[in-house]
């Protein structure tokens, strides 16, 4: 079990931005964050979808923004619309990482504003 933060929070000396998931958290700490209204519980499957590669703080924020802004099917559609190629069964996590690695983020943010 993990929690997904709604607002920026500090946990164990690390700052988590909105949309990020805290996986390594005690039940008491998770309950405290949810009671404060700054996080909500997520199941283990969703918690495991956070990126396992090392991202910069800026990339982590971009990851969280894209994860929050787009559903899986919509993300795949926009990726195809901007000319990206990927496996049809790609996970949302891997697609977001590919968007970041191919420097296509600007095209997604433009698409979102339309």
Buried (B, 14 or more C-beta within 10 A) or exposed (E): EBBBBBEEBEBEEEEBBBBBBBEEBEEEBBBBBBEEEBBEBBEEEEBEBBBEEEBEEEBBBBBBBBBEBBEEEEBBEBBEEBEBEBEEEBEBBBBBBBBBEBEBBEBBEEBEEE
